Amino acid sequence: MLKLIFLPIRLIMKPILLVMEHTFNPAPISRSAERQAEIDAETRGMALYQFRACPFCIKVRRNMRRLNLDIEKRNANENPQYQAELLEGGGRWQTPCLRIENEGEVEWLYESSDIIDYLNNKYAA
């Protein structure tokens, strides 16, 4: 019953959230070309599992844009392969989830605030 109530709300809110994300996106920070290349190399091992219109995912994507991070975005709502990866690797069907691969080690980080804190601590300076 609740699913039937929330479905129309989601259908109405989805385009509004996406337009707001696009309209009010923060400007990316500027870095030297060398530092940006280093960060780009570091973030190649990362992927954000997300839903396009999830408010918490939008919050993380906005922070990624502000920090000028080129992290792959994987839509776990529309791609069965990404759904399976999220469940098998992270163990939960929850977004946002940042997959961090570093020297063969893989970490799955959930919760938008935790992801933002991690990225800010690593790349804000």
KOLLOMI-827742 format. One record per atom (N, C-alpha, C): atom name; residue in one letter; x, y, z. Coordinates in Angstrom, 3 decimals, decimal comma. Layout:
# KOLLOMI-827742
<pati a="CA" r="A" u="X" v="Y" w="Z"/>
...
This chain:
# KOLLOMI-827742
<pati a="N" r="M" u="0,823" v="-1,204" w="0,000"/>
<pati a="CA" r="M" u="0,000" v="0,000" w="0,000"/>
<pati a="C" r="M" u="0,864" v="1,265" w="0,000"/>
<pati a="N" r="L" u="1,875" v="1,295" w="0,887"/>
<pati a="CA" r="L" u="2,741" v="2,475" w="0,926"/>
<pati a="C" r="L" u="3,474" v="2,681" w="-0,393"/>
<pati a="N" r="K" u="3,859" v="1,573" w="-1,037"/>
<pati a="CA" r="K" u="4,547" v="1,680" w="-2,309"/>
<pati a="C" r="K" u="3,666" v="2,398" w="-3,334"/>
<pati a="N" r="L" u="2,381" v="2,124" w="-3,324"/>
<pati a="CA" r="L" u="1,457" v="2,778" w="-4,253"/>
<pati a="C" r="L" u="1,315" v="4,265" w="-3,956"/>
<pati a="N" r="I" u="1,436" v="4,634" w="-2,704"/>
<pati a="CA" r="I" u="1,335" v="6,042" w="-2,320"/>
<pati a="C" r="I" u="2,591" v="6,797" w="-2,743"/>
<pati a="N" r="F" u="3,767" v="6,179" w="-2,518"/>
<pati a="CA" r="F" u="5,020" v="6,866" w="-2,794"/>
<pati a="C" r="F" u="5,399" v="6,888" w="-4,269"/>
<pati a="N" r="L" u="4,865" v="5,994" w="-5,072"/>
<pati a="CA" r="L" u="5,197" v="5,956" w="-6,495"/>
<pati a="C" r="L" u="4,863" v="7,269" w="-7,201"/>
<pati a="N" r="P" u="3,649" v="7,819" w="-7,050"/>
<pati a="CA" r="P" u="3,370" v="9,100" w="-7,721"/>
<pati a="C" r="P" u="4,261" v="10,228" w="-7,204"/>
<pati a="N" r="I" u="4,578" v="10,210" w="-5,931"/>
<pati a="CA" r="I" u="5,455" v="11,243" w="-5,370"/>
<pati a="C" r="I" u="6,825" v="11,159" w="-6,019"/>
<pati a="N" r="R" u="7,354" v="9,941" w="-6,150"/>
<pati a="CA" r="R" u="8,652" v="9,753" w="-6,794"/>
<pati a="C" r="R" u="8,620" v="10,207" w="-8,249"/>
<pati a="N" r="L" u="7,533" v="9,878" w="-8,950"/>
<pati a="CA" r="L" u="7,435" v="10,270" w="-10,354"/>
<pati a="C" r="L" u="7,409" v="11,791" w="-10,518"/>
<pati a="N" r="I" u="6,796" v="12,473" w="-9,579"/>
<pati a="CA" r="I" u="6,742" v="13,937" w="-9,618"/>
<pati a="C" r="I" u="8,083" v="14,533" w="-9,215"/>
<pati a="N" r="M" u="8,716" v="13,978" w="-8,193"/>
<pati a="CA" r="M" u="9,936" v="14,548" w="-7,646"/>
<pati a="C" r="M" u="11,173" v="14,290" w="-8,506"/>
<pati a="N" r="K" u="11,206" v="13,177" w="-9,225"/>
<pati a="CA" r="K" u="12,402" v="12,820" w="-9,996"/>
<pati a="C" r="K" u="12,842" v="13,936" w="-10,944"/>
<pati a="N" r="P" u="11,968" v="14,431" w="-11,834"/>
<pati a="CA" r="P" u="12,447" v="15,492" w="-12,731"/>
<pati a="C" r="P" u="12,799" v="16,778" w="-11,991"/>
<pati a="N" r="I" u="12,091" v="17,067" w="-10,920"/>
<pati a="CA" r="I" u="12,389" v="18,273" w="-10,144"/>
<pati a="C" r="I" u="13,779" v="18,174" w="-9,530"/>
<pati a="N" r="L" u="14,096" v="17,029" w="-8,926"/>
<pati a="CA" r="L" u="15,414" v="16,838" w="-8,318"/>
<pati a="C" r="L" u="16,529" v="16,922" w="-9,353"/>
<pati a="N" r="L" u="16,314" v="16,318" w="-10,508"/>
<pati a="CA" r="L" u="17,353" v="16,325" w="-11,543"/>
<pati a="C" r="L" u="17,567" v="17,721" w="-12,125"/>
<pati a="N" r="V" u="16,499" v="18,478" w="-12,299"/>
<pati a="CA" r="V" u="16,641" v="19,855" w="-12,789"/>
<pati a="C" r="V" u="17,352" v="20,701" w="-11,744"/>
<pati a="N" r="M" u="16,997" v="20,530" w="-10,492"/>
<pati a="CA" r="M" u="17,649" v="21,299" w="-9,421"/>
<pati a="C" r="M" u="19,136" v="20,954" w="-9,338"/>
<pati a="N" r="E" u="19,472" v="19,658" w="-9,481"/>
<pati a="CA" r="E" u="20,884" v="19,267" w="-9,436"/>
<pati a="C" r="E" u="21,655" v="19,957" w="-10,559"/>
<pati a="N" r="H" u="21,095" v="19,943" w="-11,753"/>
<pati a="CA" r="H" u="21,769" v="20,545" w="-12,898"/>
<pati a="C" r="H" u="21,876" v="22,067" w="-12,754"/>
<pati a="N" r="T" u="20,811" v="22,686" w="-12,285"/>
<pati a="CA" r="T" u="20,757" v="24,143" w="-12,191"/>
<pati a="C" r="T" u="21,668" v="24,693" w="-11,100"/>
<pati a="N" r="F" u="21,732" v="24,008" w="-9,970"/>
<pati a="CA" r="F" u="22,459" v="24,533" w="-8,819"/>
<pati a="C" r="F" u="23,753" v="23,775" w="-8,531"/>
<pati a="N" r="N" u="24,363" v="23,207" w="-9,561"/>
<pati a="CA" r="N" u="25,616" v="22,494" w="-9,381"/>
<pati a="C" r="N" u="26,721" v="23,470" w="-8,977"/>
<pati a="N" r="P" u="27,551" v="23,100" w="-8,015"/>
<pati a="CA" r="P" u="28,638" v="23,997" w="-7,606"/>
<pati a="C" r="P" u="29,747" v="24,037" w="-8,652"/>
<pati a="N" r="A" u="30,479" v="25,120" w="-8,662"/>
<pati a="CA" r="A" u="31,629" v="25,228" w="-9,550"/>
<pati a="C" r="A" u="32,757" v="24,356" w="-9,010"/>
<pati a="N" r="P" u="33,455" v="23,638" w="-9,889"/>
<pati a="CA" r="P" u="34,553" v="22,796" w="-9,417"/>
<pati a="C" r="P" u="35,753" v="23,631" w="-8,983"/>
<pati a="N" r="I" u="36,466" v="23,109" w="-7,984"/>
<pati a="CA" r="I" u="37,668" v="23,807" w="-7,538"/>
<pati a="C" r="I" u="38,745" v="23,680" w="-8,612"/>
<pati a="N" r="S" u="39,664" v="24,609" w="-8,602"/>
<pati a="CA" r="S" u="40,727" v="24,629" w="-9,595"/>
<pati a="C" r="S" u="42,017" v="24,131" w="-8,957"/>
<pati a="N" r="R" u="42,745" v="23,309" w="-9,699"/>
<pati a="CA" r="R" u="44,030" v="22,778" w="-9,250"/>
<pati a="C" r="R" u="45,034" v="22,916" w="-10,391"/>
<pati a="N" r="S" u="46,294" v="22,734" w="-10,054"/>
<pati a="CA" r="S" u="47,298" v="22,689" w="-11,115"/>
<pati a="C" r="S" u="47,049" v="21,445" w="-11,961"/>
<pati a="N" r="A" u="47,502" v="21,475" w="-13,193"/>
<pati a="CA" r="A" u="47,307" v="20,337" w="-14,092"/>
<pati a="C" r="A" u="47,964" v="19,083" w="-13,539"/>
<pati a="N" r="E" u="49,121" v="19,235" w="-12,915"/>
<pati a="CA" r="E" u="49,826" v="18,080" w="-12,349"/>
<pati a="C" r="E" u="49,039" v="17,457" w="-11,201"/>
<pati a="N" r="R" u="48,532" v="18,300" w="-10,308"/>
<pati a="CA" r="R" u="47,768" v="17,790" w="-9,164"/>
<pati a="C" r="R" u="46,469" v="17,152" w="-9,631"/>
<pati a="N" r="Q" u="45,796" v="17,756" w="-10,614"/>
<pati a="CA" r="Q" u="44,553" v="17,183" w="-11,129"/>
<pati a="C" r="Q" u="44,819" v="15,824" w="-11,770"/>
<pati a="N" r="A" u="45,950" v="15,694" w="-12,479"/>
<pati a="CA" r="A" u="46,304" v="14,406" w="-13,094"/>
<pati a="C" r="A" u="46,545" v="13,344" w="-12,025"/>
<pati a="N" r="E" u="47,177" v="13,720" w="-10,923"/>
<pati a="CA" r="E" u="47,398" v="12,782" w="-9,810"/>
<pati a="C" r="E" u="46,070" v="12,309" w="-9,232"/>
<pati a="N" r="I" u="45,169" v="13,252" w="-9,009"/>
<pati a="CA" r="I" u="43,858" v="12,924" w="-8,443"/>
<pati a="C" r="I" u="43,055" v="12,068" w="-9,410"/>
<pati a="N" r="D" u="43,098" v="12,393" w="-10,686"/>
<pati a="CA" r="D" u="42,395" v="11,588" w="-11,687"/>
<pati a="C" r="D" u="42,904" v="10,150" w="-11,679"/>
<pati a="N" r="A" u="44,207" v="9,976" w="-11,538"/>
<pati a="CA" r="A" u="44,783" v="8,628" w="-11,480"/>
<pati a="C" r="A" u="44,301" v="7,893" w="-10,230"/>
<pati a="N" r="E" u="44,242" v="8,579" w="-9,105"/>
<pati a="CA" r="E" u="43,779" v="7,967" w="-7,850"/>
<pati a="C" r="E" u="42,311" v="7,554" w="-7,933"/>
<pati a="N" r="T" u="41,493" v="8,373" w="-8,561"/>
<pati a="CA" r="T" u="40,053" v="8,102" w="-8,584"/>
<pati a="C" r="T" u="39,646" v="7,097" w="-9,661"/>
<pati a="N" r="R" u="40,582" v="6,660" w="-10,505"/>
<pati a="CA" r="R" u="40,253" v="5,630" w="-11,492"/>
<pati a="C" r="R" u="39,830" v="4,329" w="-10,832"/>
<pati a="N" r="G" u="40,261" v="4,108" w="-9,607"/>
<pati a="CA" r="G" u="39,891" v="2,906" w="-8,881"/>
<pati a="C" r="G" u="38,610" v="3,051" w="-8,073"/>
<pati a="N" r="M" u="37,852" v="4,094" w="-8,330"/>
<pati a="CA" r="M" u="36,617" v="4,347" w="-7,588"/>
<pati a="C" r="M" u="35,410" v="4,300" w="-8,512"/>
<pati a="N" r="A" u="34,286" v="3,909" w="-7,929"/>
<pati a="CA" r="A" u="33,015" v="3,946" w="-8,667"/>
<pati a="C" r="A" u="31,904" v="4,247" w="-7,666"/>
<pati a="N" r="L" u="31,007" v="5,129" w="-8,044"/>
<pati a="CA" r="L" u="29,864" v="5,470" w="-7,212"/>
<pati a="C" r="L" u="28,644" v="4,719" w="-7,729"/>
<pati a="N" r="Y" u="28,127" v="3,811" w="-6,914"/>
<pati a="CA" r="Y" u="26,872" v="3,118" w="-7,224"/>
<pati a="C" r="Y" u="25,752" v="4,027" w="-6,728"/>
<pati a="N" r="Q" u="24,837" v="4,363" w="-7,627"/>
<pati a="CA" r="Q" u="23,861" v="5,400" w="-7,303"/>
<pati a="C" r="Q" u="22,595" v="5,222" w="-8,110"/>
<pati a="N" r="F" u="21,566" v="5,953" w="-7,694"/>
<pati a="CA" r="F" u="20,331" v="6,106" w="-8,451"/>
<pati a="C" r="F" u="20,304" v="7,562" w="-8,893"/>
<pati a="N" r="R" u="19,864" v="7,824" w="-10,097"/>
<pati a="CA" r="R" u="19,903" v="9,194" w="-10,622"/>
<pati a="C" r="R" u="19,158" v="10,198" w="-9,765"/>
<pati a="N" r="A" u="17,961" v="9,867" w="-9,300"/>
<pati a="CA" r="A" u="17,136" v="10,849" w="-8,600"/>
<pati a="C" r="A" u="17,141" v="10,671" w="-7,084"/>
<pati a="N" r="C" u="18,025" v="9,872" w="-6,558"/>
<pati a="CA" r="C" u="18,122" v="9,701" w="-5,106"/>
<pati a="C" r="C" u="18,728" v="10,973" w="-4,499"/>
<pati a="N" r="P" u="18,051" v="11,617" w="-3,551"/>
<pati a="CA" r="P" u="18,577" v="12,860" w="-2,978"/>
<pati a="C" r="P" u="19,949" v="12,684" w="-2,326"/>
<pati a="N" r="F" u="20,200" v="11,542" w="-1,731"/>
<pati a="CA" r="F" u="21,490" v="11,306" w="-1,087"/>
<pati a="C" r="F" u="22,588" v="11,113" w="-2,134"/>
<pati a="N" r="C" u="22,233" v="10,497" w="-3,247"/>
<pati a="CA" r="C" u="23,188" v="10,325" w="-4,351"/>
<pati a="C" r="C" u="23,495" v="11,678" w="-4,990"/>
<pati a="N" r="I" u="22,473" v="12,512" w="-5,137"/>
<pati a="CA" r="I" u="22,669" v="13,852" w="-5,680"/>
<pati a="C" r="I" u="23,615" v="14,638" w="-4,785"/>
<pati a="N" r="K" u="23,453" v="14,507" w="-3,494"/>
<pati a="CA" r="K" u="24,324" v="15,184" w="-2,531"/>
<pati a="C" r="K" u="25,789" v="14,776" w="-2,753"/>
<pati a="N" r="V" u="26,034" v="13,488" w="-2,957"/>
<pati a="CA" r="V" u="27,399" v="12,996" w="-3,186"/>
<pati a="C" r="V" u="27,918" v="13,480" w="-4,539"/>
<pati a="N" r="R" u="27,086" v="13,406" w="-5,581"/>
<pati a="CA" r="R" u="27,524" v="13,856" w="-6,909"/>
<pati a="C" r="R" u="27,868" v="15,342" w="-6,914"/>
<pati a="N" r="R" u="27,091" v="16,135" w="-6,198"/>
<pati a="CA" r="R" u="27,383" v="17,572" w="-6,106"/>
<pati a="C" r="R" u="28,742" v="17,806" w="-5,446"/>
<pati a="N" r="N" u="29,027" v="17,043" w="-4,409"/>
<pati a="CA" r="N" u="30,318" v="17,185" w="-3,741"/>
<pati a="C" r="N" u="31,458" v="16,724" w="-4,654"/>
<pati a="N" r="M" u="31,217" v="15,658" w="-5,408"/>
<pati a="CA" r="M" u="32,234" v="15,197" w="-6,356"/>
<pati a="C" r="M" u="32,516" v="16,275" w="-7,402"/>
<pati a="N" r="R" u="31,477" v="16,950" w="-7,870"/>
<pati a="CA" r="R" u="31,671" v="18,025" w="-8,841"/>
<pati a="C" r="R" u="32,440" v="19,178" w="-8,210"/>
<pati a="N" r="R" u="32,073" v="19,541" w="-6,979"/>
<pati a="CA" r="R" u="32,755" v="20,634" w="-6,295"/>
<pati a="C" r="R" u="34,245" v="20,332" w="-6,128"/>
<pati a="N" r="L" u="34,565" v="19,068" w="-5,833"/>
<pati a="CA" r="L" u="35,959" v="18,669" w="-5,649"/>
<pati a="C" r="L" u="36,666" v="18,353" w="-6,972"/>
<pati a="N" r="N" u="35,925" v="18,464" w="-8,091"/>
<pati a="CA" r="N" u="36,481" v="18,224" w="-9,417"/>
<pati a="C" r="N" u="37,027" v="16,795" w="-9,534"/>
<pati a="N" r="L" u="36,202" v="15,820" w="-9,120"/>
<pati a="CA" r="L" u="36,596" v="14,416" w="-9,125"/>
<pati a="C" r="L" u="35,905" v="13,686" w="-10,280"/>
<pati a="N" r="D" u="36,687" v="12,958" w="-11,036"/>
<pati a="CA" r="D" u="36,172" v="12,196" w="-12,163"/>
<pati a="C" r="D" u="36,013" v="10,738" w="-11,728"/>
<pati a="N" r="I" u="34,964" v="10,483" w="-10,958"/>
<pati a="CA" r="I" u="34,680" v="9,144" w="-10,442"/>
<pati a="C" r="I" u="33,553" v="8,554" w="-11,282"/>
<pati a="N" r="E" u="33,756" v="7,312" w="-11,722"/>
<pati a="CA" r="E" u="32,735" v="6,652" w="-12,530"/>
<pati a="C" r="E" u="31,434" v="6,521" w="-11,740"/>
<pati a="N" r="K" u="30,318" v="6,823" w="-12,406"/>
<pati a="CA" r="K" u="29,003" v="6,689" w="-11,789"/>
<pati a="C" r="K" u="28,306" v="5,482" w="-12,394"/>
<pati a="N" r="R" u="27,826" v="4,604" w="-11,526"/>
<pati a="CA" r="R" u="27,157" v="3,386" w="-11,975"/>
<pati a="C" r="R" u="25,719" v="3,398" w="-11,473"/>
<pati a="N" r="N" u="24,775" v="3,435" w="-12,402"/>
<pati a="CA" r="N" u="23,368" v="3,494" w="-12,045"/>
<pati a="C" r="N" u="22,879" v="2,093" w="-11,670"/>
<pati a="N" r="A" u="22,822" v="1,840" w="-10,374"/>
<pati a="CA" r="A" u="22,447" v="0,512" w="-9,868"/>
<pati a="C" r="A" u="20,952" v="0,262" w="-9,982"/>
<pati a="N" r="N" u="20,189" v="1,265" w="-10,290"/>
<pati a="CA" r="N" u="18,744" v="1,090" w="-10,423"/>
<pati a="C" r="N" u="18,368" v="0,568" w="-11,803"/>
<pati a="N" r="E" u="19,172" v="0,876" w="-12,796"/>
<pati a="CA" r="E" u="18,818" v="0,537" w="-14,177"/>
<pati a="C" r="E" u="19,691" v="-0,545" w="-14,791"/>
<pati a="N" r="N" u="20,804" v="-0,897" w="-14,159"/>
<pati a="CA" r="N" u="21,733" v="-1,860" w="-14,743"/>
<pati a="C" r="N" u="21,843" v="-3,095" w="-13,852"/>
<pati a="N" r="P" u="21,356" v="-4,251" w="-14,314"/>
<pati a="CA" r="P" u="21,400" v="-5,474" w="-13,498"/>
<pati a="C" r="P" u="22,821" v="-5,896" w="-13,097"/>
<pati a="N" r="Q" u="23,797" v="-5,624" w="-13,958"/>
<pati a="CA" r="Q" u="25,180" v="-5,963" w="-13,618"/>
<pati a="C" r="Q" u="25,652" v="-5,148" w="-12,411"/>
<pati a="N" r="Y" u="25,341" v="-3,860" w="-12,405"/>
<pati a="CA" r="Y" u="25,729" v="-3,010" w="-11,280"/>
<pati a="C" r="Y" u="24,969" v="-3,403" w="-10,014"/>
<pati a="N" r="Q" u="23,709" v="-3,809" w="-10,163"/>
<pati a="CA" r="Q" u="22,942" v="-4,293" w="-9,012"/>
<pati a="C" r="Q" u="23,645" v="-5,492" w="-8,385"/>
<pati a="N" r="A" u="24,051" v="-6,439" w="-9,233"/>
<pati a="CA" r="A" u="24,720" v="-7,649" w="-8,742"/>
<pati a="C" r="A" u="26,056" v="-7,305" w="-8,085"/>
<pati a="N" r="E" u="26,825" v="-6,411" w="-8,692"/>
<pati a="CA" r="E" u="28,109" v="-6,002" w="-8,115"/>
<pati a="C" r="E" u="27,914" v="-5,378" w="-6,742"/>
<pati a="N" r="L" u="26,917" v="-4,531" w="-6,626"/>
<pati a="CA" r="L" u="26,635" v="-3,856" w="-5,362"/>
<pati a="C" r="L" u="26,258" v="-4,854" w="-4,277"/>
<pati a="N" r="L" u="25,404" v="-5,797" w="-4,613"/>
<pati a="CA" r="L" u="24,987" v="-6,810" w="-3,638"/>
<pati a="C" r="L" u="26,122" v="-7,762" w="-3,272"/>
<pati a="N" r="E" u="26,866" v="-8,223" w="-4,264"/>
<pati a="CA" r="E" u="27,940" v="-9,178" w="-4,005"/>
<pati a="C" r="E" u="29,120" v="-8,527" w="-3,293"/>
<pati a="N" r="G" u="29,511" v="-7,354" w="-3,750"/>
<pati a="CA" r="G" u="30,687" v="-6,699" w="-3,180"/>
<pati a="C" r="G" u="30,397" v="-5,971" w="-1,888"/>
<pati a="N" r="G" u="29,371" v="-5,143" w="-1,914"/>
<pati a="CA" r="G" u="29,050" v="-4,335" w="-0,743"/>
<pati a="C" r="G" u="28,161" v="-5,040" w="0,261"/>
<pati a="N" r="G" u="27,378" v="-5,993" w="-0,231"/>
<pati a="CA" r="G" u="26,524" v="-6,774" w="0,658"/>
<pati a="C" r="G" u="25,162" v="-6,174" w="0,932"/>
<pati a="N" r="R" u="24,903" v="-4,971" w="0,412"/>
<pati a="CA" r="R" u="23,613" v="-4,324" w="0,660"/>
<pati a="C" r="R" u="23,106" v="-3,670" w="-0,618"/>
<pati a="N" r="W" u="21,800" v="-3,641" w="-0,767"/>
<pati a="CA" r="W" u="21,143" v="-2,937" w="-1,857"/>
<pati a="C" r="W" u="20,804" v="-1,550" w="-1,337"/>
<pati a="N" r="Q" u="21,837" v="-0,707" w="-1,306"/>
<pati a="CA" r="Q" u="21,680" v="0,640" w="-0,767"/>
<pati a="C" r="Q" u="22,598" v="1,573" w="-1,540"/>
<pati a="N" r="T" u="22,075" v="2,742" w="-1,851"/>
<pati a="CA" r="T" u="22,883" v="3,759" w="-2,503"/>
<pati a="C" r="T" u="22,751" v="5,056" w="-1,721"/>
<pati a="N" r="P" u="23,721" v="5,921" w="-1,834"/>
<pati a="CA" r="P" u="24,950" v="5,793" w="-2,588"/>
<pati a="C" r="P" u="25,941" v="4,852" w="-1,904"/>
<pati a="N" r="C" u="26,797" v="4,273" w="-2,719"/>
<pati a="CA" r="C" u="27,872" v="3,423" w="-2,223"/>
<pati a="C" r="C" u="29,102" v="3,692" w="-3,078"/>
<pati a="N" r="L" u="30,188" v="4,039" w="-2,426"/>
<pati a="CA" r="L" u="31,442" v="4,300" w="-3,133"/>
<pati a="C" r="L" u="32,327" v="3,068" w="-3,039"/>
<pati a="N" r="R" u="32,666" v="2,504" w="-4,195"/>
<pati a="CA" r="R" u="33,588" v="1,374" w="-4,265"/>
<pati a="C" r="R" u="34,983" v="1,954" w="-4,451"/>
<pati a="N" r="I" u="35,863" v="1,626" w="-3,513"/>
<pati a="CA" r="I" u="37,222" v="2,162" w="-3,530"/>
<pati a="C" r="I" u="38,184" v="0,991" w="-3,698"/>
<pati a="N" r="E" u="38,886" v="0,972" w="-4,819"/>
<pati a="CA" r="E" u="39,887" v="-0,070" w="-5,050"/>
<pati a="C" r="E" u="41,256" v="0,578" w="-4,987"/>
<pati a="N" r="N" u="42,102" v="0,046" w="-4,107"/>
<pati a="CA" r="N" u="43,428" v="0,607" w="-3,915"/>
<pati a="C" r="N" u="44,403" v="-0,538" w="-3,700"/>
<pati a="N" r="E" u="45,310" v="-0,714" w="-4,661"/>
<pati a="CA" r="E" u="46,333" v="-1,765" w="-4,601"/>
<pati a="C" r="E" u="45,727" v="-3,144" w="-4,357"/>
<pati a="N" r="G" u="44,669" v="-3,457" w="-5,076"/>
<pati a="CA" r="G" u="44,038" v="-4,765" w="-4,989"/>
<pati a="C" r="G" u="43,042" v="-4,922" w="-3,858"/>
<pati a="N" r="E" u="43,031" v="-4,011" w="-2,912"/>
<pati a="CA" r="E" u="42,071" v="-4,033" w="-1,809"/>
<pati a="C" r="E" u="40,827" v="-3,256" w="-2,227"/>
<pati a="N" r="V" u="39,652" v="-3,805" w="-1,899"/>
<pati a="CA" r="V" u="38,397" v="-3,141" w="-2,247"/>
<pati a="C" r="V" u="37,627" v="-2,831" w="-0,974"/>
<pati a="N" r="E" u="37,180" v="-1,596" w="-0,869"/>
<pati a="CA" r="E" u="36,368" v="-1,143" w="0,267"/>
<pati a="C" r="E" u="35,063" v="-0,601" w="-0,293"/>
<pati a="N" r="W" u="33,967" v="-0,889" w="0,384"/>
<pati a="CA" r="W" u="32,651" v="-0,400" w="-0,015"/>
<pati a="C" r="W" u="32,186" v="0,567" w="1,070"/>
<pati a="N" r="L" u="32,005" v="1,820" w="0,708"/>
<pati a="CA" r="L" u="31,647" v="2,855" w="1,672"/>
<pati a="C" r="L" u="30,216" v="3,318" w="1,414"/>
<pati a="N" r="Y" u="29,358" v="3,119" w="2,400"/>
<pati a="CA" r="Y" u="27,960" v="3,531" w="2,314"/>
<pati a="C" r="Y" u="27,753" v="4,843" w="3,076"/>
<pati a="N" r="E" u="26,573" v="5,388" w="2,952"/>
<pati a="CA" r="E" u="26,121" v="6,608" w="3,630"/>
<pati a="C" r="E" u="26,724" v="7,853" w="2,974"/>
<pati a="N" r="S" u="25,865" v="8,718" w="2,506"/>
<pati a="CA" r="S" u="26,308" v="9,914" w="1,792"/>
<pati a="C" r="S" u="27,252" v="10,770" w="2,622"/>
<pati a="N" r="S" u="26,967" v="10,957" w="3,885"/>
<pati a="CA" r="S" u="27,833" v="11,797" w="4,730"/>
<pati a="C" r="S" u="29,210" v="11,180" w="4,903"/>
<pati a="N" r="D" u="29,274" v="9,862" w="5,031"/>
<pati a="CA" r="D" u="30,566" v="9,183" w="5,161"/>
<pati a="C" r="D" u="31,368" v="9,284" w="3,863"/>
<pati a="N" r="I" u="30,688" v="9,144" w="2,734"/>
<pati a="CA" r="I" u="31,364" v="9,261" w="1,436"/>
<pati a="C" r="I" u="31,900" v="10,677" w="1,255"/>
<pati a="N" r="I" u="31,081" v="11,664" w="1,565"/>
<pati a="CA" r="I" u="31,499" v="13,065" w="1,429"/>
<pati a="C" r="I" u="32,670" v="13,362" w="2,356"/>
<pati a="N" r="D" u="32,610" v="12,889" w="3,603"/>
<pati a="CA" r="D" u="33,728" v="13,094" w="4,531"/>
<pati a="C" r="D" u="35,008" v="12,472" w="3,996"/>
<pati a="N" r="Y" u="34,899" v="11,254" w="3,468"/>
<pati a="CA" r="Y" u="36,068" v="10,553" w="2,924"/>
<pati a="C" r="Y" u="36,679" v="11,367" w="1,780"/>
<pati a="N" r="L" u="35,835" v="11,796" w="0,834"/>
<pati a="CA" r="L" u="36,334" v="12,542" w="-0,323"/>
<pati a="C" r="L" u="36,891" v="13,903" w="0,085"/>
<pati a="N" r="N" u="36,225" v="14,583" w="1,000"/>
<pati a="CA" r="N" u="36,721" v="15,887" w="1,454"/>
<pati a="C" r="N" u="38,070" v="15,743" w="2,154"/>
<pati a="N" r="N" u="38,201" v="14,756" w="3,012"/>
<pati a="CA" r="N" u="39,468" v="14,553" w="3,733"/>
<pati a="C" r="N" u="40,602" v="14,229" w="2,775"/>
<pati a="N" r="K" u="40,290" v="13,533" w="1,702"/>
<pati a="CA" r="K" u="41,330" v="13,100" w="0,770"/>
<pati a="C" r="K" u="41,647" v="14,145" w="-0,311"/>
<pati a="N" r="Y" u="40,621" v="14,913" w="-0,771"/>
<pati a="CA" r="Y" u="40,832" v="15,735" w="-1,940"/>
<pati a="C" r="Y" u="40,489" v="17,230" w="-1,787"/>
<pati a="N" r="A" u="40,004" v="17,657" w="-0,660"/>
<pati a="CA" r="A" u="39,592" v="19,061" w="-0,532"/>
<pati a="C" r="A" u="40,782" v="20,022" w="-0,463"/>
<pati a="N" r="A" u="41,893" v="19,550" w="0,026"/>
<pati a="CA" r="A" u="43,052" v="20,466" w="0,178"/>
<pati a="C" r="A" u="43,845" v="20,582" w="-1,105"/>
